[in-house]
Amino acid sequence: MPNVLFICGKARKRSPTAAALAADQLGFETDFAGLSNDADERLGAEQIEWAEIIAVMEKRQLSRLKQQFGSDLKGKRILCLDVPDNYEFMQPELISLLTQKLRRVSTNSFKSGK
């Protein structure tokens, strides 16, 4: 199973929820981080090095990730889950949305390594 890193803005709601779900439902090794300077768990190069797959929540975060860590991303599979920032940590609606996204992505990208 791949090491999957989930990234959002502040690492308070979406990415920790996604990491917990992917670990619990899919058995993946997971971690999470945020791109904002005031993130609870600020993204570092060591997390990117550890990850085989990196999943960001929004397209703008993908852009920021590439700006901040472009050279560290070589050879990484990067996905955008398109999950807006309107949810609380472990909110049932967020869990439902992420469960759908993770199932679809796991059958196509996570397991095949695409």
TARA-V632052 format. One record per residue. RES is the residue in one letter. PSI is psi in whole degrees, -180 to 180 (NA if undefined). Layout:
BEGIN
res=RES psi=PSI
res=RES psi=PSI
END
This chain:
BEGIN
res=M psi=143
res=P psi=158
res=N psi=122
res=V psi=127
res=L psi=125
res=F psi=134
res=I psi=134
res=C psi=-160
res=G psi=-57
res=K psi=0
res=A psi=39
res=R psi=-29
res=K psi=-70
res=R psi=-52
res=S psi=-40
res=P psi=-33
res=T psi=-46
res=A psi=-42
res=A psi=-43
res=A psi=-43
res=L psi=-45
res=A psi=-37
res=A psi=-45
res=D psi=-48
res=Q psi=-33
res=L psi=-10
res=G psi=18
res=F psi=152
res=E psi=125
res=T psi=160
res=D psi=168
res=F psi=158
res=A psi=169
res=G psi=155
res=L psi=-18
res=S psi=151
res=N psi=-28
res=D psi=23
res=A psi=147
res=D psi=-38
res=E psi=95
res=R psi=132
res=L psi=135
res=G psi=162
res=A psi=-32
res=E psi=-33
res=Q psi=-41
res=I psi=-42
res=E psi=-41
res=W psi=-36
res=A psi=140
res=E psi=-34
res=I psi=136
res=I psi=126
res=A psi=118
res=V psi=157
res=M psi=-30
res=E psi=157
res=K psi=-36
res=R psi=-30
res=Q psi=-33
res=L psi=-43
res=S psi=-45
res=R psi=-40
res=L psi=-47
res=K psi=-37
res=Q psi=-43
res=Q psi=-31
res=F psi=26
res=G psi=-49
res=S psi=-25
res=D psi=-10
res=L psi=-3
res=K psi=128
res=G psi=3
res=K psi=144
res=R psi=120
res=I psi=129
res=L psi=148
res=C psi=121
res=L psi=-14
res=D psi=57
res=V psi=112
res=P psi=161
res=D psi=62
res=N psi=28
res=Y psi=158
res=E psi=164
res=F psi=127
res=M psi=22
res=Q psi=136
res=P psi=-39
res=E psi=-37
res=L psi=-43
res=I psi=-44
res=S psi=-48
res=L psi=-48
res=L psi=-37
res=T psi=-44
res=Q psi=-46
res=K psi=-43
res=L psi=-38
res=R psi=-47
res=R psi=-45
res=V psi=-37
res=S psi=-37
res=T psi=-27
res=N psi=-45
res=S psi=-46
res=F psi=-49
res=K psi=-33
res=S psi=-16
res=G psi=15
res=K psi=NA
END
